[in-house]
Amino acid sequence: MEELSRKKFRDLSEAEERVVRAASDGTEADCRLGGGSDPEKVDTWPATRNVRADLIRWLCIDRAASEQVDPKGIQIQGARITEPLDLSFTNVPFPLVLSSCRLEQDLNLKSAKMPLLSLQGSWTGAIDAEGLKLEGDIFLRKGFNAEGEVSLIGATIGGDLSATGGTFKNLKSDKNPNPTGYALSADRIKVTGGVYLRNGFSAEGAVALLGATIGGNLDATGGTFKRPNGNALNPDGTKNETALNADRVEVAGGVFLRNGFHAEGEVRLVGAAIGGNLNAEEGTFRNPAGNSLNADGIKVSGDVFLNNGFSSVGEVRLLGAEIGGNLDAEDGTFKSSNEDALSADGIKVSGDVFLSKGFRSAGNVRLLGAKIDGQLEVDDAWLDLLNLDSAHITGRFLWQNIHKEPESYFPNKEWKTSLDLTNAKVGSLADQAASWPEKGRLRLDGFVYDRITAGPDAKVPTDARVPVDATARLRWLHSQPDELGFRPQPYEQLIAVLRQMGYEHQIAKVAVAKQTDLYEYERSDLGRWGKFWSWFLYRSVRYGYEPWRAFIWMAILVLAGSIVFSIARLPALRVMVPSDQGAYESDETTEKAPLPHYYPQFHAFVYSIDVILPFDLGQKSHWRLHERRPYDFVYWLFEFYSLLQLFVGWVLLLVAAAVPAGFIKED
């Protein structure tokens, strides 16, 4: 091997001699011949550490030379690789390991094939490895540093892609005046094992994994991702604000963006498919002007964790996502300069959703049209708005301990929580009265719930109980905005639930309040007569729930009539007279003479009853109102009252009878 190399290359450096010798022996060529081991301090390295890129290429592609290379491959430690190393379109039959080396110019591995590639601890320029095919792993870890874009677009990795502790920079410089904006491009890469961008991994410039296929995990635990600086553009001409783009990625395992993960710029997982969990526990996502995490249409077989110190500045999007387990945002912090902090319209969750244990959202939380097979727990939380318009929650909706006091993350913020349950449906409702929104910040039209799950509990403070009494629930209904107008459905829903729960004694209050509120709503469509009829039913029988009130009113009417008709019988008026001619003449001729013995005496109270009843008690048939002279005003006054009492009495009787007959329906 040494003889062949000397014929090809004259004046081999000491490091090159070691490389040739070690390649044939299957050992590592230690080229650290003074100047330390840090590739960053390459200026202190002597020329004896130089290894020409052409020598490495010759060892890889020359048949005579490569046949003498040990199957363990080329292993070089601490060398300065001069000139560009071009192994594009080559088929290297052995591993290539360059540890803690300094590659002073670019590395070209386009469409190359080899068993394994390791650049562990090495410093390089740009790397073009599009279409690279590796039977095993690729190591860009433990101090690896690339200044320029590392491209693995369309590569095939038979093992792992490990960049743990690696640094990827694609910044504007004298050597790189027009950076692409991408630090690591791995679109459509296929990795049989896992992809590890963790524990000290750092990228300044976008990391792209669009359409990648990963057989293991995508693990970015503790990794740092920063959007491109300057004015790097996307292919469509828009500014590149992406820190990590994994749209349409397919991961058989889990995706871990946790425990110190930090992103400055948008993290994208749009349309991704994840076989395990999406775990962003204690992760930090910052993109104040846009989306911090965009996972629209993502499919996660396991759980999604945005919890335990998760922090987002910018909008988190999960529109149309499908989650096979839980969505856990306990102790998560969401902040957005736009209206929405967490948008999950149309999300489908097979398990539970937790917005609790210190959950904070300075911005709207949207779950419009969400489908949650488990429960939605909102407990010990600070939030501006929870929008559940048209959401469907199979289990319990828990709403309690909603804080209004300042919170340490937002010490100067005034919390005024709103809750929109328009057209939502939940299995059961467990809401705390103390956590109800203020007047005008609650929407309930179309809200359907099967039951209220808890009632008063002596062991629980009053303000922590879930109320089921009509008085409290009416206060809840009246928290809706006045500008919405009268909406009957919330009342009817509460009545149905109270009836199903056996609280019959509470139903009447709600039903009466419903009709009263309808009557008092000035812009309703009742009309003048409709409002009068509603008022009459309320006063007379409480809309059918208290029919006995009609008889009280009739009793009052009878008493009033007895007074009026007593006055009509006074001698000074003589408006009430006997109906019989003989008795009338006797009554007219003398003021004190008794009536004929056969004639019944006048009783004002009984006469008043007789006016109302449809049958005769003997008073109205023997006594009548008499017009003393033409156009007798006094007579017509009493006649009008008599007809009015008759009409009102008959209406009260009919209303009282109509309730048990079902003509006046409750509710």
C-alpha positions as CSV (number, residue, x, y, z in Angstrom):
1,M,0.0,0.0,0.0
2,E,2.8,2.5,0.9
3,E,4.6,1.7,-2.3
4,L,1.5,2.3,-4.4
5,S,0.8,5.6,-2.6
6,R,4.3,6.9,-3.1
7,K,4.1,6.2,-6.8
8,K,0.8,8.1,-6.9
9,F,1.7,10.9,-4.5
10,R,5.2,12.2,-3.9
11,D,6.4,13.8,-0.7
12,L,3.8,12.2,1.7
13,S,3.4,14.1,4.9
14,E,3.9,12.3,8.2
15,A,0.1,12.3,8.7
16,E,-0.5,10.9,5.2
17,E,2.0,8.1,5.8
18,R,0.1,7.2,9.0
19,V,-3.2,7.2,7.0
20,V,-1.9,4.8,4.4
21,R,-0.4,2.5,6.9
22,A,-3.5,2.4,9.2
23,A,-5.8,1.8,6.2
24,S,-4.1,-1.4,5.3
25,D,-3.8,-2.4,9.0
26,G,-7.4,-1.7,9.9
27,T,-6.4,0.7,12.6
28,E,-7.0,4.4,13.3
29,A,-4.5,6.9,11.9
30,D,-3.6,9.2,14.8
31,C,-2.5,12.4,13.1
32,R,-2.3,14.6,16.2
33,L,1.3,15.6,15.7
34,G,1.3,18.8,17.7
35,G,-1.0,21.8,18.0
36,G,-3.7,20.2,20.2
37,S,-6.8,18.2,19.3
38,D,-9.4,21.0,18.8
39,P,-10.3,21.5,15.1
40,E,-11.4,25.1,15.9
41,K,-7.7,25.9,16.6
42,V,-6.5,24.5,13.3
43,D,-4.2,27.5,12.8
44,T,-1.9,26.1,15.5
45,W,-1.6,22.8,13.7
46,P,1.7,22.1,11.9
47,A,1.8,21.1,8.3
48,T,2.8,17.6,9.3
49,R,-0.9,17.0,10.1
50,N,-2.0,17.8,6.5
51,V,-3.8,15.1,4.5
52,R,-4.6,15.7,0.9
53,A,-8.2,15.1,0.0
54,D,-7.0,13.4,-3.2
55,L,-5.2,10.8,-1.1
56,I,-8.5,9.8,0.6
57,R,-10.3,9.7,-2.7
58,W,-7.6,7.5,-4.2
59,L,-7.9,5.1,-1.4
60,C,-11.6,4.9,-1.9
61,I,-11.9,4.6,-5.7
62,D,-8.6,3.2,-7.0
63,R,-9.2,-0.6,-7.4
64,A,-5.6,-1.6,-6.5
65,A,-5.6,0.7,-3.5
66,S,-9.1,0.0,-2.2
67,E,-8.5,-3.8,-2.4
68,Q,-5.7,-3.4,0.2
69,V,-7.8,-1.3,2.6
70,D,-8.9,-3.3,5.6
71,P,-12.7,-4.0,5.9
72,K,-12.6,-1.7,9.0
73,G,-12.1,1.1,6.5
74,I,-10.3,4.5,6.6
75,Q,-10.1,5.9,10.1
76,I,-8.4,9.2,10.6
77,Q,-8.0,11.2,13.8
78,G,-7.0,14.8,14.1
79,A,-5.9,15.6,10.5
80,R,-6.2,18.7,8.4
81,I,-7.9,17.7,5.2
82,T,-6.8,20.1,2.5
83,E,-8.6,20.8,-0.8
84,P,-12.3,19.7,-1.4
85,L,-13.0,16.0,-0.8
86,D,-15.1,14.7,-3.7
87,L,-16.6,11.2,-3.3
88,S,-19.7,11.9,-5.4
89,F,-21.2,9.0,-7.3
90,T,-18.6,6.6,-5.8
91,N,-19.1,3.2,-4.3
92,V,-16.9,2.9,-1.3
93,P,-16.8,-0.7,0.0
94,F,-15.7,0.2,3.5
95,P,-16.5,2.7,6.3
96,L,-15.1,6.3,6.2
97,V,-14.3,7.7,9.7
98,L,-12.9,11.2,10.0
99,S,-12.7,12.0,13.7
100,S,-11.9,15.5,15.1
101,C,-10.5,16.4,11.7
102,R,-10.7,19.8,10.0
103,L,-12.0,19.7,6.4
104,E,-11.0,23.1,5.1
105,Q,-13.2,23.0,2.1
106,D,-16.5,21.4,1.1
107,L,-17.3,17.7,1.2
108,N,-19.2,16.2,-1.8
109,L,-20.9,12.8,-1.2
110,K,-23.6,13.2,-3.7
111,S,-25.1,9.8,-4.6
112,A,-22.2,8.0,-3.0
113,K,-22.5,4.6,-1.4
114,M,-20.7,3.2,1.6
115,P,-21.3,1.1,4.7
116,L,-20.9,3.9,7.3
117,L,-19.9,7.5,7.5
118,S,-18.6,9.2,10.7
119,L,-17.5,12.8,10.9
120,Q,-17.6,12.8,14.7
121,G,-16.0,15.9,16.2
122,S,-14.8,17.1,12.8
123,W,-15.2,20.7,11.4
124,T,-16.3,21.0,7.8
125,G,-17.6,23.4,5.3
126,A,-20.7,22.7,3.3
127,I,-21.6,19.0,2.7
128,D,-23.5,17.9,-0.3
129,A,-24.7,14.3,0.4
130,E,-27.9,14.3,-1.7
131,G,-28.9,10.8,-2.6
132,L,-26.2,9.3,-0.3
133,K,-26.8,5.6,0.5
134,L,-25.4,4.2,3.7
135,E,-25.8,0.6,4.9
136,G,-25.3,1.7,8.5
137,D,-25.1,4.9,10.5
138,I,-24.0,8.4,9.9
139,F,-22.4,10.2,12.8
140,L,-22.3,14.0,12.8
141,R,-22.0,14.3,16.5
142,K,-19.9,15.1,19.6
143,G,-18.4,18.3,18.5
144,F,-19.1,18.0,14.8
145,N,-19.3,21.5,13.3
146,A,-20.5,22.4,9.8
147,E,-20.1,26.0,8.4
148,G,-22.4,25.8,5.4
149,E,-25.4,23.8,4.4
150,V,-25.4,20.1,5.1
151,S,-27.6,18.4,2.5
152,L,-28.9,14.9,2.9
153,I,-31.9,15.3,0.6
154,G,-33.1,12.0,-0.6
155,A,-30.5,10.1,1.3
156,T,-31.0,6.5,2.5
157,I,-29.5,5.6,5.9
158,G,-29.6,1.9,6.9
159,G,-28.9,2.8,10.6
160,D,-29.2,5.9,12.6
161,L,-28.6,9.6,11.8
162,S,-26.9,10.9,14.9
163,A,-26.1,14.5,15.3
164,T,-26.1,14.6,19.1
165,G,-24.0,17.6,20.2
166,G,-23.4,18.6,16.6
167,T,-23.4,22.2,15.4
168,F,-24.8,23.3,12.0
169,K,-24.4,26.9,10.8
170,N,-25.3,28.4,7.5
171,L,-24.5,32.1,8.1
172,K,-23.5,34.8,5.9
173,S,-19.7,35.1,5.7
174,D,-16.8,35.9,3.3
175,K,-16.8,32.2,2.3
176,N,-20.6,32.0,2.1
177,P,-21.9,35.4,0.9
178,N,-25.3,34.1,-0.1
179,P,-26.5,31.4,2.4
180,T,-29.5,29.3,1.4
181,G,-30.9,29.6,4.9
182,Y,-30.8,25.9,5.6
183,A,-28.3,24.5,8.1
184,L,-29.4,20.9,7.6
185,S,-31.5,19.8,4.6
186,A,-32.8,16.2,4.8
187,D,-36.0,16.3,2.8
188,R,-37.3,12.8,1.8
189,I,-34.5,11.1,3.7
190,K,-35.1,7.5,4.6
191,V,-33.7,6.4,7.9
192,T,-34.1,2.8,9.1
193,G,-33.2,3.7,12.7
194,G,-33.7,7.0,14.6
195,V,-32.8,10.6,13.9
196,Y,-31.0,12.2,16.9
197,L,-30.7,16.0,17.0
198,R,-30.3,16.2,20.8
199,N,-28.3,17.1,23.9
200,G,-26.3,20.0,22.6
201,F,-27.3,19.8,19.0
202,S,-27.4,23.4,17.6
203,A,-28.6,24.7,14.2
204,E,-28.4,28.3,13.0
205,G,-30.4,28.1,9.9
206,A,-33.4,26.0,9.1
207,V,-33.5,22.2,9.6
208,A,-35.6,20.5,7.0
209,L,-37.0,17.0,7.2
210,L,-39.9,17.4,4.7
211,G,-41.4,14.0,3.7
212,A,-38.7,12.1,5.7
213,T,-39.3,8.5,6.7
214,I,-37.9,7.5,10.1
215,G,-38.0,3.9,11.3
216,G,-37.2,4.9,14.9
217,N,-37.6,8.1,16.9
218,L,-37.1,11.7,15.9
219,D,-35.3,12.9,19.1
220,A,-34.4,16.6,19.5
221,T,-34.3,16.5,23.3
222,G,-32.3,19.5,24.4
223,G,-31.6,20.7,20.9
224,T,-31.4,24.3,19.8
225,F,-32.9,25.4,16.5
226,K,-32.7,29.0,15.2
227,R,-34.3,30.4,12.1
228,P,-32.1,31.7,9.3
229,N,-30.7,35.2,9.8
230,G,-30.7,37.8,7.2
231,N,-33.2,37.6,4.3
232,A,-33.1,33.9,3.4
233,L,-36.1,33.1,1.2
234,N,-38.3,30.1,0.7
235,P,-38.7,28.7,-2.9
236,D,-42.0,30.7,-3.2
237,G,-40.1,33.9,-2.5
238,T,-41.4,34.4,1.1
239,K,-39.0,35.0,4.0
240,N,-37.8,31.8,5.6
241,E,-38.9,32.0,9.3
242,T,-38.6,28.2,9.9
243,A,-36.4,26.7,12.6
244,L,-37.5,23.0,12.0
245,N,-39.6,21.9,9.1
246,A,-40.8,18.3,9.3
247,D,-44.0,18.6,7.2
248,R,-45.3,15.2,6.1
249,V,-42.6,13.3,8.1
250,E,-43.4,9.7,8.9
251,V,-42.0,8.5,12.2
252,A,-42.5,5.0,13.4
253,G,-41.5,5.9,16.9
254,G,-42.0,9.1,18.9
255,V,-41.1,12.7,18.3
256,F,-39.3,14.4,21.2
257,L,-39.0,18.1,21.4
258,R,-38.5,18.2,25.1
259,N,-36.3,18.9,28.2
260,G,-34.5,22.0,27.0
261,F,-35.5,21.9,23.4
262,H,-35.4,25.5,22.1
263,A,-36.6,26.8,18.8
264,E,-36.3,30.4,17.6
265,G,-38.6,30.3,14.6
266,E,-41.5,28.2,13.4
267,V,-41.5,24.4,14.1
268,R,-43.6,22.6,11.4
269,L,-45.1,19.2,11.6
270,V,-47.9,19.7,9.1
271,G,-49.4,16.4,7.9
272,A,-46.9,14.4,9.9
273,A,-47.6,10.8,11.0
274,I,-46.2,9.7,14.3
275,G,-46.4,6.1,15.5
276,G,-45.6,7.0,19.2
277,N,-45.9,10.2,21.2
278,L,-45.3,13.8,20.3
279,N,-43.5,15.0,23.5
280,A,-42.7,18.7,23.9
281,E,-42.6,18.6,27.6
282,E,-40.4,21.5,28.9
283,G,-39.8,22.6,25.4
284,T,-39.5,26.3,24.3
285,F,-41.0,27.5,21.1
286,R,-40.5,31.2,20.0
287,N,-41.9,32.9,16.9
288,P,-43.7,36.0,18.2
289,A,-44.8,37.2,14.8
290,G,-46.2,33.9,13.6
291,N,-46.7,30.3,14.4
292,S,-44.4,28.8,17.0
293,L,-45.6,25.2,16.4
294,N,-47.6,24.3,13.3
295,A,-48.9,20.7,13.4
296,D,-52.1,21.1,11.3
297,G,-53.3,17.7,10.1
298,I,-50.8,15.7,12.2
299,K,-51.6,12.1,13.1
300,V,-50.2,10.9,16.4
301,S,-50.9,7.3,17.5
302,G,-50.0,8.1,21.1
303,D,-50.2,11.1,23.3
304,V,-49.3,14.8,22.7
305,F,-47.5,16.5,25.6
306,L,-47.3,20.3,25.7
307,N,-46.9,20.2,29.4
308,N,-44.7,20.6,32.5
309,G,-43.0,23.8,31.6
310,F,-43.8,23.9,27.9
311,S,-43.6,27.4,26.7
312,S,-44.8,29.0,23.4
313,V,-44.5,32.6,22.2
314,G,-46.5,32.5,19.0
315,E,-49.5,30.5,17.9
316,V,-49.6,26.7,18.4
317,R,-51.7,25.1,15.7
318,L,-53.2,21.6,15.7
319,L,-56.0,22.2,13.2
320,G,-57.5,18.9,12.1
321,A,-55.0,16.9,14.1
322,E,-55.8,13.3,15.1
323,I,-54.4,12.0,18.5
324,G,-54.8,8.4,19.5
325,G,-54.2,9.2,23.2
326,N,-54.4,12.3,25.3
327,L,-53.6,16.0,24.6
328,D,-51.8,17.1,27.8
329,A,-51.1,20.8,28.3
330,E,-50.8,20.8,32.1
331,D,-48.6,23.6,33.3
332,G,-48.1,24.8,29.7
333,T,-47.7,28.4,28.8
334,F,-49.1,29.8,25.6
335,K,-48.7,33.4,24.5
336,S,-49.4,35.0,21.2
337,S,-49.4,38.6,19.9
338,N,-52.2,37.6,17.6
339,E,-55.7,36.7,18.9
340,D,-55.1,32.9,19.0
341,A,-52.5,31.2,21.2
342,L,-53.7,27.6,20.7
343,S,-55.7,26.7,17.7
344,A,-57.1,23.1,17.4
345,D,-60.2,23.5,15.4
346,G,-61.5,20.1,14.1
347,I,-59.0,18.1,16.3
348,K,-59.9,14.5,17.1
349,V,-58.6,13.1,20.4
350,S,-59.3,9.5,21.4
351,G,-58.4,10.2,25.0
352,D,-58.6,13.2,27.3
353,V,-57.6,16.9,26.9
354,F,-56.0,18.5,29.9
355,L,-55.7,22.3,30.2
356,S,-55.0,22.3,33.9
357,K,-52.5,22.4,36.8
358,G,-51.2,25.9,36.0
359,F,-52.2,26.0,32.3
360,R,-51.8,29.6,31.0
361,S,-52.9,31.1,27.7
362,A,-52.5,34.8,26.9
363,G,-54.6,34.5,23.8
364,N,-57.6,32.4,22.6
365,V,-57.8,28.7,22.9
366,R,-59.8,27.4,20.0
367,L,-61.3,23.9,19.9
368,L,-64.1,24.6,17.4
369,G,-65.6,21.4,16.0
370,A,-63.2,19.3,18.2
371,K,-64.1,15.7,18.9
372,I,-62.9,14.4,22.2
373,D,-63.8,10.9,23.1
374,G,-62.7,11.3,26.7
375,Q,-63.0,14.3,29.0
376,L,-62.0,18.0,28.7
377,E,-60.4,19.2,32.0
378,V,-59.9,22.9,32.5
379,D,-58.8,23.3,36.1
380,D,-56.4,25.6,37.8
381,A,-56.0,27.7,34.7
382,W,-55.5,31.2,33.4
383,L,-56.9,31.9,29.9
384,D,-58.6,34.7,27.9
385,L,-61.0,32.6,25.8
386,L,-61.9,29.0,25.4
387,N,-63.9,28.5,22.3
388,L,-65.8,25.2,22.1
389,D,-68.2,26.1,19.3
390,S,-69.6,22.9,17.9
391,A,-67.2,20.7,19.9
392,H,-68.3,17.2,20.9
393,I,-67.0,15.8,24.2
394,T,-68.1,12.3,25.0
395,G,-67.0,12.5,28.6
396,R,-67.0,15.2,31.2
397,F,-66.4,18.9,30.7
398,L,-64.7,20.1,33.9
399,W,-64.5,23.9,34.4
400,Q,-63.2,24.9,37.8
401,N,-60.5,27.0,39.5
402,I,-60.3,29.5,36.7
403,H,-58.1,32.2,38.0
404,K,-58.7,36.0,37.6
405,E,-55.8,37.2,39.7
406,P,-52.4,38.1,38.2
407,E,-50.0,35.3,37.4
408,S,-46.2,35.2,37.7
409,Y,-45.6,34.7,34.0
410,F,-47.9,37.6,33.2
411,P,-47.8,39.9,36.3
412,N,-49.4,42.9,34.6
413,K,-52.1,41.1,32.7
414,E,-55.8,41.5,33.7
415,W,-57.5,38.2,33.2
416,K,-61.1,38.3,32.0
417,T,-62.0,34.8,30.8
418,S,-64.6,34.1,28.2
419,L,-66.2,30.7,27.4
420,D,-68.0,29.9,24.1
421,L,-70.1,26.8,24.2
422,T,-72.3,27.6,21.2
423,N,-73.6,24.3,19.7
424,A,-71.2,22.3,21.8
425,K,-72.2,18.8,23.2
426,V,-70.7,17.2,26.3
427,G,-71.5,14.0,28.2
428,S,-71.6,15.7,31.6
429,L,-71.0,19.2,32.9
430,A,-69.0,19.9,36.1
431,D,-68.6,23.6,36.3
432,Q,-67.8,25.7,39.4
433,A,-69.9,28.8,40.0
434,A,-66.9,30.8,41.1
435,S,-65.3,30.1,37.8
436,W,-68.2,31.3,35.6
437,P,-67.3,34.1,33.3
438,E,-68.5,37.7,33.9
439,K,-71.7,39.0,32.3
440,G,-71.4,39.0,28.5
441,R,-68.5,36.6,28.4
442,L,-70.4,33.3,28.3
443,R,-72.2,31.9,25.2
444,L,-74.6,28.9,25.7
445,D,-76.9,28.9,22.7
446,G,-77.1,25.3,21.4
447,F,-75.0,23.9,24.2
448,V,-76.2,20.3,25.0
449,Y,-75.2,18.3,28.1
450,D,-76.6,15.1,29.4
451,R,-76.2,15.8,33.1
452,I,-74.7,18.0,35.7
453,T,-72.3,15.7,37.5
454,A,-72.1,17.1,41.0
455,G,-74.3,18.8,43.5
456,P,-73.7,20.5,46.9
457,D,-71.1,18.7,49.0
458,A,-70.7,19.7,52.7
459,K,-67.0,18.8,52.5
460,V,-66.4,21.3,49.7
461,P,-66.4,25.1,50.1
462,T,-69.5,26.8,48.8
463,D,-67.7,28.6,46.0
464,A,-66.1,25.3,44.8
465,R,-69.4,23.3,44.5
466,V,-71.1,22.5,41.2
467,P,-74.5,24.1,41.5
468,V,-77.7,22.3,40.4
469,D,-80.2,24.7,41.9
470,A,-82.3,26.9,39.6
471,T,-81.3,30.2,41.2
472,A,-77.6,29.7,40.5
473,R,-78.2,28.2,37.1
474,L,-80.4,31.1,36.1
475,R,-77.5,33.4,37.1
476,W,-75.4,31.2,34.8
477,L,-77.9,31.6,31.9
478,H,-78.1,35.3,32.5
479,S,-74.3,35.7,32.0
480,Q,-74.8,35.5,28.2
481,P,-74.4,38.7,26.2
482,D,-77.5,40.9,26.0
483,E,-76.8,41.6,22.3
484,L,-77.4,38.0,21.4
485,G,-81.1,38.5,22.3
486,F,-83.4,35.9,23.8
487,R,-82.4,32.3,23.1
488,P,-84.8,29.6,24.4
489,Q,-82.5,26.6,23.9
490,P,-80.3,27.1,27.0
491,Y,-83.4,27.2,29.2
492,E,-85.0,24.2,27.6
493,Q,-81.7,22.3,27.9
494,L,-81.4,23.1,31.6
495,I,-85.0,22.0,32.2
496,A,-84.5,18.7,30.4
497,V,-81.4,18.0,32.4
498,L,-83.0,18.9,35.8
499,R,-85.9,16.7,34.9
500,Q,-83.6,13.8,34.0
501,M,-81.8,14.2,37.3
502,G,-85.0,14.3,39.3
503,Y,-84.9,17.9,40.3
504,E,-88.6,18.5,39.5
505,H,-88.9,21.2,42.1
506,Q,-86.3,23.3,40.3
507,I,-87.8,23.1,36.9
508,A,-90.7,25.5,37.4
509,K,-88.3,28.4,38.3
510,V,-86.3,27.9,35.1
511,A,-89.4,27.6,32.9
512,V,-91.0,30.7,34.5
513,A,-87.7,32.6,34.0
514,K,-87.6,31.5,30.4
515,Q,-91.1,33.0,29.7
516,T,-90.4,36.0,31.8
517,D,-87.1,36.7,29.9
518,L,-88.9,36.3,26.6
519,Y,-91.5,38.8,27.7
520,E,-89.0,41.3,28.9
521,Y,-86.9,41.0,25.8
522,E,-87.9,44.2,24.0
523,R,-86.8,43.1,20.5
524,S,-88.5,39.7,20.6
525,D,-91.0,38.7,18.0
526,L,-93.9,38.2,20.4
527,G,-95.8,41.3,19.3
528,R,-98.1,43.4,21.5
529,W,-100.7,40.7,22.0
530,G,-98.1,38.0,22.4
531,K,-96.4,40.0,25.2
532,F,-99.8,40.6,26.9
533,W,-100.7,36.9,26.7
534,S,-97.2,36.0,28.1
535,W,-97.7,38.5,30.9
536,F,-101.2,37.1,31.7
537,L,-100.0,33.5,31.8
538,Y,-97.2,34.5,34.1
539,R,-99.4,36.3,36.5
540,S,-102.3,33.8,36.4
541,V,-100.7,30.3,36.4
542,R,-96.9,30.9,36.2
543,Y,-96.9,29.5,32.6
544,G,-98.7,26.4,33.8
545,Y,-96.5,25.5,36.7
546,E,-98.8,27.0,39.4
547,P,-102.4,26.6,38.1
548,W,-103.8,27.2,41.6
549,R,-102.9,30.9,41.2
550,A,-105.8,31.2,38.9
551,F,-108.2,30.4,41.8
552,I,-106.5,33.0,44.0
553,W,-107.1,35.6,41.3
554,M,-110.8,34.4,41.0
555,A,-111.2,34.7,44.8
556,I,-109.9,38.3,44.6
557,L,-112.2,39.0,41.7
558,V,-115.2,37.6,43.7
559,L,-114.4,39.7,46.7
560,A,-114.0,42.8,44.5
561,G,-117.3,42.0,42.8
562,S,-119.1,41.6,46.1
563,I,-118.0,45.1,47.1
564,V,-119.0,46.6,43.8
565,F,-122.4,44.8,43.7
566,S,-123.1,45.8,47.3
567,I,-122.6,49.4,46.3
568,A,-125.0,48.8,43.4
569,R,-127.7,47.7,45.9
570,L,-127.4,50.8,48.1
571,P,-130.8,52.6,48.4
572,A,-129.2,55.8,47.1
573,L,-128.4,54.1,43.8
574,R,-130.9,51.3,43.4
575,V,-129.0,50.0,40.4
576,M,-129.3,46.4,41.6
577,V,-133.0,45.4,41.6
578,P,-135.1,42.2,41.6
579,S,-135.7,40.5,38.3
580,D,-139.3,39.6,39.1
581,Q,-141.8,42.3,38.2
582,G,-143.8,42.0,41.4
583,A,-140.8,42.0,43.6
584,Y,-139.4,44.9,41.6
585,E,-142.5,47.0,42.1
586,S,-142.5,46.2,45.8
587,D,-138.8,47.1,46.0
588,E,-139.4,50.4,44.2
589,T,-142.3,51.6,46.3
590,T,-140.7,51.4,49.7
591,E,-137.1,51.5,50.9
592,K,-137.7,49.5,54.0
593,A,-140.5,47.1,53.1
594,P,-139.5,43.5,52.9
595,L,-139.5,41.6,49.6
596,P,-142.2,39.0,49.1
597,H,-141.6,36.0,51.3
598,Y,-141.1,33.8,48.3
599,Y,-138.3,36.0,46.8
600,P,-134.6,35.3,47.6
601,Q,-132.6,38.0,49.4
602,F,-129.7,39.7,47.6
603,H,-126.3,38.5,48.6
604,A,-123.5,40.4,46.9
605,F,-120.8,37.8,47.6
606,V,-122.9,34.9,46.1
607,Y,-124.0,37.2,43.2
608,S,-120.3,37.9,42.5
609,I,-119.7,34.1,42.3
610,D,-122.7,33.6,40.1
611,V,-121.4,36.2,37.6
612,I,-118.3,34.0,37.0
613,L,-119.8,30.5,37.1
614,P,-121.3,28.9,34.0
615,F,-124.2,27.6,36.1
616,D,-126.8,29.4,38.2
617,L,-126.6,29.8,42.0
618,G,-130.0,31.6,42.1
619,Q,-128.7,35.1,42.5
620,K,-128.1,36.2,38.9
621,S,-131.5,34.8,37.8
622,H,-133.4,36.8,40.5
623,W,-131.4,40.0,40.5
624,R,-130.3,42.3,37.8
625,L,-128.8,45.7,37.1
626,H,-131.4,48.3,36.3
627,E,-131.1,51.3,34.0
628,R,-133.0,54.0,35.9
629,R,-133.2,56.5,33.1
630,P,-132.1,56.7,29.5
631,Y,-128.3,56.9,29.2
632,D,-127.9,56.2,32.9
633,F,-124.1,56.5,33.3
634,V,-124.0,54.8,36.7
635,Y,-125.9,51.8,35.3
636,W,-123.5,51.4,32.4
637,L,-120.6,51.7,34.8
638,F,-121.8,48.7,36.8
639,E,-122.8,46.8,33.7
640,F,-119.3,47.3,32.3
641,Y,-117.8,45.9,35.5
642,S,-120.1,43.0,35.5
643,L,-119.2,42.0,31.9
644,L,-115.5,42.5,32.7
645,Q,-115.8,40.2,35.7
646,L,-117.6,37.7,33.7
647,F,-114.9,37.8,30.9
648,V,-111.9,37.7,33.3
649,G,-113.5,35.0,35.4
650,W,-114.2,32.8,32.5
651,V,-110.6,33.3,31.1
652,L,-109.2,32.3,34.5
653,L,-111.4,29.2,34.6
654,L,-110.4,28.2,31.1
655,V,-106.6,28.8,31.8
656,A,-106.8,26.8,35.0
657,A,-108.5,23.9,33.2
658,A,-106.2,24.1,30.2
659,V,-103.1,23.3,32.3
660,P,-104.0,19.7,33.3
661,A,-105.6,19.2,29.9
662,G,-102.3,19.9,28.3
663,F,-103.4,22.9,26.2
664,I,-101.0,25.1,28.1
665,K,-97.7,23.2,28.1
666,E,-95.0,23.4,30.7
667,D,-91.6,24.5,29.7
